[in-house]
Amino acid sequence: MNFYSDDRQFQSLLKELLDPAFFAFADKELTAFGEKCATVIDARARFTDREGQPRLIKYDAYGEDISEVWVNEGYRRTVEETYQTGIVGYVHKKIPELGEKGNYIYSYAQGYLLSQTEPGFYCPVTLSMATAYLLNQYASDEIKERFLPHVLSTGEVPLYEGATFLTERQGGSDVGANETKAVEAGDHFKLYGEKYFASNAGMCGVAMVLARKEGAPSGTKGLTLFAVPWRNQDGSLNGIRIRRLKDKLGVKAVPSAEVEFDGADAFVVGDPAKGFYYMMEALNLSRVCNAVASLGIMRRAYHEAKEYALKRDAFGSKLANYPMVKDTLTILAVKLEIETRTLFTYLPLFERVMNNQANQKETILNRLYIALLKKETAEQAIHFSHEAIEMHGGNGYIEDFVTPRLLRDAQVLTVWEGTANILGLEVLRLMEKFKADELFLEEMDQRLRAVAHLPSEWTNLVENRLIQLQNLSKSLHIASTDQKTFHSKKAAELMVKIFESIVALEQAASGDSRAVKVMEIFLEETWKSSYLFNEEMRTVNYFAEIVLNSKSEKTVPVR
């Protein structure tokens, strides 16, 4: 198995997005990493989930609180091997073989492969990416020099994994209710308080922490961002204790803890009045990582379902020979392909925003796309995991197979970085404050016009949904507060369906036979009633070409 070389559509997508020299490098590296993810890292993930979960060593032999997190040796090897690929470092520094800096597309391609084996391994990478961004973008030269080379390490200096500690017991998603306080102590601060859901605790070298300086206003405006080393330079704990590790449903590989600060040395990052703003920027980066992890689970669930259907005999035939099974697998393949394409073709815009090269419209659309895609991919990861279990029948419920772990791990992705309700409110806020709905409608209309040569049967379908969204948006702008919040998720769901439908049309516009078939099925499944009698059965008839890639046709006219 090789999670990269077995994924022909993903390889083609990266070839479209990367310049030839970069793609040649990425193709070689991802082939090696894809093989490792599918074999040794996958075996380590299984062991970590079942037998080798992180454990808290609270006290040493003398009764001293050491708050040390034990992880198994395979976990440590995975950490070392993953960071040495440059999954974090090459976003910000040059790749020696190319003599140029890497990018988020390549990093997220690595995350997509890693998440197919264990999103619990990708979570610390996500937190390290967010930490690297905040340090690189906002820290003083002195703070950068102290921490950033370690966070970006690919083996040349000791690695400091990162972390972002926001959540407190009394607030949860209401970050403005945070109470952790920062007391001035000369050229730095001392932190006192707790963080209630702190992932990568005990493994990070430096954490980005929100705290409130004495005299600062209440709410989010009074929060300052601090860089907090986990240990002092002599190796002792930096005024930090772990109360306990969380016993989670899934992603058991990543240690999540309740962390207490008792005089921890902390260093201000950026403008003290903009801590919440900085952390929200990092949160958006993490939301993209979350979407990538969701795609990874979707891909693994689809792969397991397909392979099982091709092998398993039932009632005298392979499962994959039955129309219902063909229908399921084709629908999964199409949804996965379009959703992956939607996210990765959006990443050049994300890259411009992160590098401060985007205009105001692009910045607003970036935030909107992130909210839409994070919500949709997380929900689909659960659906795909369910379908994989369903395909396996009773075997899918047994821990000898990977499918139960996929479902357990997928569930957290709807919670991390914002639930569907929080994301719906984010979409509503973007509409009210920045007229994001108008920008979205304008952008989608332009893209739809660019593929107007496609059959009107399909373009008209999406055009009608744009009109529906326009009417919904007008109603929302004059609605009561309760009506707005009630419909916010519905607006987000309609937006993402339109977004992905246009991506499907754009892919089909080349005239490639398979892309046209993918588009037809995607639009049919997205917009048409499933209760109508379906004489054409496209999902069954297109099964060989879409799922098995058994045909290789030249481009055909699409009129």
Disulfide bonds with the S-S distance in Angstrom:
none
